[in-house]
Amino acid sequence: MSTPYTNQAVANLNNRVTSGHLCWIEVDLDAIAENVRSIRSFLPAKVELLTVVKANAYGHGAVPVSQVALAAGASRLGIGSIDEAAELRAAGINATILLLGYTPASDAHRVVDLNLIPTVNTIELAHELGRIAQQRRVDLPIHIKVDTGMGRFGLLPDEVEPFLREVSHIAGLHVEGIFTHFACADEPDKSCALGQLERFEQLLDSLSRSGYHFDCVHAANSAAMLDLPGSLFNMVRCGLAVYGYHPSGNQHHQVRLRPALSLKSRVSRIRTLPGGSGVGYGHIFTTDRPTEIALASIGYSDGVRRSFSGRGNVLIRGQRVPIVGRVSMGYITAVVDGLGVEQDEEVVLIGRQGNDYISAEEVAKWSDTIVYEVFTGLADRLPRIYLRNGQPFTSENTTDQAGLTQCWQ
């Protein structure tokens, strides 16, 4: 089959890799590497780049993304749970990993065994980590998180110095870093973020006068990294920017980013329905004339939100076609009148086909959500196909750290 948008690389990919898959994700590892290099070149040389790979690297695949990001210039990884870290270690990734979230004291042994840097905000966890670190005869670095206005995880500013006084007496621990997290850095009005930054800087000054100094100070997420230069300190934590999106929605002229993820399915049925035919559950769409309807095998069990029902578009044969009817567990439907669509053709929900492109930002808008939820809501069962130079990069190669370093440095 030949269609106007098909080139040989796409045809080869469909024939050799996606055969048997009704829906899948493609992740362009070259885009990940380019984004990391672009961020790295924007940052001052003294500022470290930590790539956030929690939630399976925002749905992109934690192991290959981590390997490529490290080879391209990131120096650390950030994760949300110990299980996420265990996956990276099992894949042979030995880089510095910061555990950003809460850890119960009962999991302290796993933190030490996996050689993680934990965020410590309870004295119970601090004592247990110190006890195990002494048993293992290691000096365990830890970070302290400060709640400067997020109202979530972390110590309040007036709690930090008393906490540090107590932790400083626990053998086996070394307070390497201190950080905070912005609540509104991606908003056009930066007053909230600037207020948090001021509180954090005031705390740092106070701690310095009391003799507390830190090797690693960090506050900036992707949005703050781009828009709040005073928040860089000596490390930034970038998530969404690494995956190719500007958190504020504004294109930053100094940091070129390329989206890395595409979401695809294939046509599983084509029928011309007579006028007056209901389509899907609840018949929220009824044809007003004979209408050609294509069925694509992807639904809310794969991560396509039900709120996407009857809204937005997908790409078929390089053209946008409207989604109609309700998103079901495993299917969506689209009007494809006059396109000559054939069985098993590619359907693009996120990504490029021909000369058109559907962004995750558009899908988020159509689904009444945000890009983060679009990505992290993609089902783990969806096959991830990793591309380099537009061609599949096999799973065997993605575990070869030396090969990745050579490819993406």
Salt bridges, closest charged atoms under 4 A:
GLU26 OE1 - LYS264 NZ 3.04
ASP28 OD2 - ARG258 NH1 2.89
GLU34 OE2 - ARG258 NH2 2.87
GLU48 OE1 - ARG76 NE 3.17
ASP83 OD1 - ARG110 NH2 3.02
ASP113 OD1 - ARG136 NH2 2.87
GLU128 OE2 - ARG131 NH2 2.51
GLU161 OE2 - ARG165 NH1 3.67
GLU166 OE2 - HIS127 NE2 3.95
GLU176 OE1 - ARG76 NH1 3.17
GLU176 OE1 - HIS143 NE2 2.49
ASP215 OD2 - HIS174 NE2 3.56
ASP227 OD2 - LYS190 NZ 3.30
ASP288 OD1 - ARG289 NE 3.78
ASP302 OD1 - ARG381 NH2 2.72
ASP337 OD2 - ARG289 NH1 2.70
GLU342 OE2 - ARG317 NH2 3.52
GLU345 OE2 - ARG317 NE 2.76
GLU346 OE2 - LYS264 NZ 3.21
ASP356 OD2 - ARG320 NE 3.00
GLU362 OE2 - ARG320 NH1 2.93
ASP368 OD2 - ARG311 NH1 2.68
GLU373 OE2 - ARG305 NH1 2.92
